[in-house]
Amino acid sequence: MDGNMILIDPNVSVEFEVFGKVQGCSFTKYCKDMCEEFQVCGWIKNTKKGTITGKLQGPKSKVEQMVYWLSNAGSPGSHVERCELNNWQMLAKPDYTNFSIRF
């Protein structure tokens, strides 16, 4: 194997919706903090039906770590029943420059 070979971590985008006890437990704040730590861009917001929805964009390995967190961990005090993922896409570069909480 060539010692100069660079492994590329392609940028991806995915939309998510998290179901369960996910509102009123700082879920959006924890998610924003995690995304900033992982350098994942996008947004998150509470929905009127009690779920949380948003979009993640960034290096595939980092987005997959966030998907795992959204699906299995969540914030302290939350209880994630399930996380639905839609519109996985490869990106040349993310559409967003940061991660924001929308209202």
N, C-alpha and C positions, 0 to 999 in steps of 0.2 A: 504494500500500500504506500502511496506517495506521502511523504512526511509533510508536504505543503498543502495537502487536501483540506479544504474548508467545508465543514458541514453546515449546510444552510438550514435555518429554521424558518420555513415560509410563513408569511403573514396570512392569517385567516380571520374570518368574521363569522359570528354566530349570534342569533337572537335566542333569548331564553325567557321562560316564564316559570317561576317557582311557586309551588302550591304548598299549603300547610299553615302553621302558625308562624308567619313570617313578617307580619306587620306589628309595630309597637314593641319591637325588641332590638332596635338599632341595626337591623339587617342591612339596610342601604348604606349606612355609615361604615360598617365592617367591610362590606363588599368594596366600597370605594377605597378604603385604606389598603385592602389586599391587592386590588388592581394597581394602585399606585406603586406598591412594593414590587409587584411583578412586571411593571411597565406595560400594563394592558390598558388600552383606551376604550372609550365607549360611554355608556350611560346606564342608569338604573332609575326606576321609579315605582311607587306604590300604585296599584290599580284600584278602581272603585269596588271591584269584586273580591278584594282581600288577598290578591296575589301580588307578586313583584315581577316586573318585566324589565327587559333591557337588552343591550347589545354589547358584546365583547369583541374587541379587535386587537390583534397583536401577533407575536410569534406563536406558532401552533402549540409548542410545548407549554408556554405560559397560559394560553387560553384554555388548554386541556386541564391544567392545574386549577384554574378558576371554575371550570365546569364541574370538576370533582368537588370543590368546596361548596358550590351552589347546590349540588345534588345530594351531598352526604353530610357536610359539616354545618354550614350556616353560622349565624351569630349565636353567642351564649343566650339561652332563653328561647331560641327559635326551635321549631320542630318541622323539618322539611319532609313533606309527604312524597313529593316528586318534583322533578325539574324537566320541563319539555324544551327541547332544542329544535330550532328551525333555521333553514336557510344558511347552512354551512357553505362558505365560499372561500376561495383563495383570493388574496388581495396582492396587488403590486405594492401598495402601501396603505396603512390605515386611513380612514376618512376623518378620524378624530385625532386631536393632539393631546387630549387628556381624558380623564374619567370624571363624569359629573353625575350629580343626583338631580333628577328633574322633578318638578312639582306640577 
